[in-house]
Amino acid sequence: MASQKKEQAYKAFASHVSSGKARFYRSIGMDFIMGRRKGPFLWDMDNEKQLFNLHCNGGVFNLGHSNPQILLALTQALENLDIGNGHLMSAHRAALAQQIASLTPGDLDCTVFGVSGGEAVDLAIKVARAYTGRPGIVSASGGYHGHTGLAMAAGDPKYREFFGPQPPGFVQVTFNDIAALEGAVNSNTAAVILETVPATLGMRVPSGDYLKGVRSLCDKNGSLLILDEVQTGLGRTGKLWGFEHFGVLPDIMVLAKGLSGGLYPISATVLRRDLEKVFEPDPFIHISTFGGAELGCVVAQKVLEISSQPAFLNHVNELAKKFAQGIGQLVGRHSILEGLNQLGLFMGLKFCNDSLGPLMSLAAYQNDLLMVYANNDKSVCQLLPPLIMELEQVDWVIDRLDKALAVAASFYS
Ligand SMILES: Cc1ncc(COP(=O)(O)O)c(C=O)c1O
C-alpha cells in the first residue's frame, strides 16, 4: 500500500506532468517514484523497494548515483561558481576543453559545449554542413541521436512524423551494411553520423572493418564522420572512447549523458581542430545559454579524471569478463535467452522474440533490477550496470537475472 505522500506525488505527476506515463506505469504494477539513491542503487520514495540500476539512463550514472568525488567537486564549486556566461570567455570551459583534447587521439582539439546530447548532435550537424557547404546527412536506420531538431531528423520516422514537416537532406541506411552506405554517400553528403555501437538498436556491435569502411567512404567523398559517443564514451566499453576498439578516428565526437556525473547536465561537441574555423567569420553565430555551465565544467573534469584512469578501465574490463561468464551460463539455462551483445559493459541481452525485451524489463523490476529494453529492437534488453559496481556484486546481479529470466519465460509461454 503506497503512503499518502507517494499517492500525492503520483496524483500530482498524473495531473501536471504526464497522465499517460502515470497510467501506464500503474497499469503494469511499476509505479516506482524515485526517492533515495546511492551508488548502484535507487529506492522508491516509500523506501519499500530497492532497485539495482542496470539502466543508468544510458550512462548518466556510469559513476553511480551521488558519486562522492563528483559530489565533493560540485559542492566545493558551488561556493564560488554558478552557470557563468556563455557570451564571455571562461577559464572553466577552457580547462575542460583542454582536458578533452589531451584525452582524445588525433586532432579532436576544440569543443563546443551544450546541455543535452540532442543539442550537441544538432551542433555537430550544423558544423558539418557549414564546413562542407553540403546539405546531406546519412545516418543509420534504428539509430538514435536525440529528440531535438536535426538530431531527430537523423533518427527514425516514428519519433518525428507525428510532429509535422521535417527538414530536408536526411537519409537513413541499414547499420553495419557498407554497400548500403556506399549507395547513400555522395558529393552532396556533409556527414555520416553513427553511434559507435547503436544502443536503441540493441547494442549491435559493428562487424570487423565496418567503421573503417565508413571512414574511408567519408574520406573518398569529402564527407565528415560524426561519431555519437553519448552512450559508448567515457569508459563504458572498457576503453575511454568506444571508437578506439575499431581503429578509426571521427572528425566530430559527441558526448553527453555520463559527462554530467549524474549531477549537472553538460554535453560536448568535440571538433577536429580545423573545423572550428567555421566560427571564425562570426564566433557568436551559435550560442547556448546553459551550455558549458561552469559548475558543469567542474563536474565533467572530475568525471574525465576518474574515467580515464587505467585502473578504472581495468575494473570495467574485469566486470565485463565476469558478466560475460555469468550470462554465458544463463544462456545455457534459459531457452528464451539467445546471447549477449557486448562491448565491455555496453551490453544487451538478446532474446528469441520481440515481446521478450518488454517482458524481461518487467520481470527484472519484480526482481529488484532496473533494466530497459531497446526501443528499436525489442528482442534486446539493454544491460548497462554502473561502471563503479563491485566485482562481488556481479554474482548477485546474475542470480537476480536468473530469477527474472524464469519469470519472463513464464509470462511468454
Ligand atoms: C546515442 C545517443 N545520442 C544522443 C542522445 C540524446 O541525448 P539527450 O537525451 O541528452 O538529448 C541519446 C539519448 O538517449 C543517445 O542515447
Ligand as a Chemical Component Dictionary entry (heavy atoms), coordinates in Angstrom:
data_LIG
# 
_chem_comp.id                   LIG 
_chem_comp.type                 NON-POLYMER 
_chem_comp.pdbx_formal_charge   0 
_chem_comp.three_letter_code    LIG 
# 
loop_
_chem_comp_atom.comp_id 
_chem_comp_atom.atom_id 
_chem_comp_atom.alt_atom_id 
_chem_comp_atom.type_symbol 
_chem_comp_atom.charge 
_chem_comp_atom.model_Cartn_x 
_chem_comp_atom.model_Cartn_y 
_chem_comp_atom.model_Cartn_z 
_chem_comp_atom.pdbx_ordinal 
LIG C1 C1 C 0 23.312 7.730  -28.502 1  
LIG C2 C2 C 0 22.511 8.919  -28.065 2  
LIG N1 N1 N 0 22.712 10.105 -28.659 3  
LIG C3 C3 C 0 22.033 11.203 -28.287 4  
LIG C4 C4 C 0 21.085 11.154 -27.289 5  
LIG C5 C5 C 0 20.317 12.369 -26.902 6  
LIG O1 O1 O 0 20.689 12.828 -25.666 7  
LIG P1 P1 P 0 19.723 13.781 -24.825 8  
LIG O2 O2 O 0 18.550 12.987 -24.385 9  
LIG O3 O3 O 0 20.590 14.271 -23.702 10 
LIG O4 O4 O 0 19.321 14.896 -25.763 11 
LIG C6 C6 C 0 20.853 9.942  -26.640 12 
LIG C7 C7 C 0 19.833 9.848  -25.570 13 
LIG O5 O5 O 0 19.370 8.809  -25.186 14 
LIG C8 C8 C 0 21.568 8.798  -27.042 15 
LIG O6 O6 O 0 21.382 7.605  -26.455 16 
# 
loop_
_chem_comp_bond.comp_id 
_chem_comp_bond.atom_id_1 
_chem_comp_bond.atom_id_2 
_chem_comp_bond.value_order 
_chem_comp_bond.pdbx_ordinal 
LIG C1 C2 SING 1  
LIG C2 N1 SING 2  
LIG C2 C8 DOUB 3  
LIG N1 C3 DOUB 4  
LIG C3 C4 SING 5  
LIG C4 C5 SING 6  
LIG C4 C6 DOUB 7  
LIG C5 O1 SING 8  
LIG O1 P1 SING 9  
LIG P1 O2 DOUB 10 
LIG P1 O3 SING 11 
LIG P1 O4 SING 12 
LIG C6 C7 SING 13 
LIG C6 C8 SING 14 
LIG C7 O5 DOUB 15 
LIG C8 O6 SING 16 
# 
